[in-house]
């Protein structure tokens, strides 16, 4: 578990653009009980590729005209139970931090694993997500 003071600015970076933090298993289950619409689910992380690529890429992507109805995040190593449950819904993909998932009507329709994020610019990640938004949102 990471100290709350350490991760607070990393969570805030997404919260400031409207991405809601899910901090427990019940919140994640409630999210998936809704079967209508689209939502983005980000598995946030303290790693460098989350800081340099994933979070900035998500922020840029959400400035798009077409975007998911809602956006949420769980924090790996902090929101342990919420992250575990979120990852269950991301199967068949293995656990990956960071990762970014797009769901439509409760179904996983687009997924970026860590190896899709690491070494790619925030703009490339944003462009990838924008293409998914255009198709599914």
C-alpha positions as CSV (number, residue, x, y, z in Angstrom):
1,X,0.0,0.0,0.0
2,X,1.3,3.4,-0.9
3,X,1.0,6.3,1.6
4,X,-2.1,8.5,0.9
5,X,0.0,11.7,0.8
6,X,2.2,10.2,-1.9
7,X,-0.7,9.3,-4.3
8,X,-3.1,12.2,-3.6
9,X,-1.6,14.4,-6.3
10,X,-1.7,11.5,-8.8
11,X,-5.3,10.8,-8.1
12,X,-6.1,14.5,-8.2
13,X,-4.7,14.8,-11.7
14,X,-7.5,12.7,-13.0
15,X,-10.1,13.9,-10.6
16,X,-9.6,17.5,-11.7
17,X,-10.8,16.5,-15.2
18,X,-13.9,14.7,-14.0
19,X,-12.6,11.2,-13.5
20,X,-14.2,9.8,-10.4
21,X,-12.2,7.7,-8.0
22,X,-13.7,4.3,-7.0
23,X,-12.1,3.4,-3.7
24,X,-13.9,0.2,-2.7
25,X,-15.3,-3.0,-4.1
26,X,-18.9,-1.9,-3.6
27,X,-18.4,1.2,-5.8
28,X,-17.0,-0.9,-8.6
29,X,-19.8,-3.4,-8.4
30,X,-22.4,-0.6,-8.5
31,X,-20.7,0.7,-11.6
32,X,-21.0,-2.6,-13.4
33,X,-24.6,-3.1,-12.3
34,X,-25.5,-0.3,-14.7
35,X,-25.6,-1.9,-18.2
36,X,-26.3,1.2,-20.3
37,X,-23.9,3.8,-21.8
38,X,-20.2,4.1,-22.0
39,X,-17.5,4.6,-19.4
40,X,-13.7,4.7,-19.2
41,X,-12.0,2.9,-16.3
42,X,-8.4,3.8,-15.6
43,X,-6.2,1.6,-13.4
44,X,-3.9,4.4,-12.1
45,X,-0.4,3.7,-10.8
46,X,2.6,5.5,-9.3
47,X,4.9,4.4,-12.1
48,X,6.6,6.7,-14.5
49,X,4.5,5.6,-17.5
50,X,1.3,6.5,-15.7
51,X,2.7,9.9,-14.9
52,X,4.2,10.7,-18.3
53,X,1.9,8.8,-20.6
54,X,-1.4,7.3,-19.2
55,X,-2.8,10.2,-17.1
56,X,-1.9,12.9,-19.5
57,X,-3.2,10.8,-22.4
58,X,-6.5,10.2,-20.6
59,X,-6.8,14.0,-19.9
60,X,-6.2,14.9,-23.5
61,X,-8.6,12.2,-24.8
62,X,-11.4,13.6,-22.6
63,X,-11.2,16.9,-24.4
64,X,-12.7,15.2,-27.4
65,X,-16.2,16.0,-28.7
66,X,-17.1,12.3,-28.6
67,X,-16.2,10.7,-25.3
68,X,-17.5,8.2,-22.8
69,X,-20.6,9.1,-20.7
70,X,-18.5,8.7,-17.5
71,X,-14.9,8.2,-16.5
72,X,-13.7,6.4,-13.4
73,X,-10.4,5.3,-11.9
74,X,-9.0,2.8,-9.3
75,X,-5.5,3.2,-7.9
76,X,-3.4,0.0,-8.0
77,X,-1.6,-0.4,-4.7
78,X,-4.0,1.9,-2.9
79,X,-7.6,0.9,-3.7
80,X,-6.7,-2.8,-3.4
81,X,-10.2,-4.4,-3.4
82,X,-11.6,-1.9,-5.9
83,X,-8.7,-2.6,-8.3
84,X,-9.1,-6.4,-7.9
85,X,-12.8,-6.2,-8.8
86,X,-12.1,-3.9,-11.7
87,X,-9.5,-6.2,-13.1
88,X,-12.0,-9.1,-12.9
89,X,-14.2,-7.2,-15.3
90,X,-11.2,-6.6,-17.6
91,X,-10.6,-10.2,-18.2
92,X,-9.3,-11.9,-20.3
93,X,-6.6,-9.3,-20.0
94,X,-4.0,-10.0,-17.3
95,X,-3.6,-7.4,-14.5
96,X,-1.8,-4.4,-15.8
97,X,-0.9,-1.1,-14.1
98,X,-1.5,1.3,-15.6
99,X,-4.2,0.3,-17.9
100,X,-7.2,1.9,-19.6
101,X,-10.5,0.2,-20.4
102,X,-13.5,1.4,-22.3
103,X,-16.8,-0.3,-21.6
104,X,-20.1,0.0,-23.5
105,X,-23.3,-1.4,-22.0
106,X,-21.2,-3.3,-19.5
107,X,-19.0,-5.0,-22.0
108,X,-15.3,-4.3,-22.4
109,X,-14.8,-3.0,-26.0
110,X,-11.3,-1.4,-25.9
111,X,-8.3,-2.0,-23.7
112,X,-4.8,-0.5,-23.4
113,X,-2.4,-2.6,-21.3
114,X,0.8,-1.3,-19.8
115,X,2.8,-2.4,-22.8
116,X,0.5,-0.2,-25.0
117,X,1.2,2.7,-22.7
118,X,4.9,2.4,-21.8
119,X,7.2,4.2,-24.2
120,X,4.3,5.9,-26.1
121,X,3.6,9.6,-25.8
122,X,0.5,10.9,-24.1
123,X,-0.7,12.2,-27.5
124,X,-0.5,8.7,-29.1
125,X,-2.5,7.3,-26.1
126,X,-5.0,10.1,-26.4
127,X,-5.3,9.5,-30.2
128,X,-5.9,5.8,-29.6
129,X,-8.6,6.5,-27.1
130,X,-10.2,9.1,-29.3
131,X,-10.5,6.6,-32.1
132,X,-12.2,4.2,-29.7
133,X,-14.5,7.0,-28.5
134,X,-15.5,7.7,-32.1
135,X,-16.3,4.1,-32.7
136,X,-18.1,3.2,-29.4
137,X,-19.4,6.4,-28.0
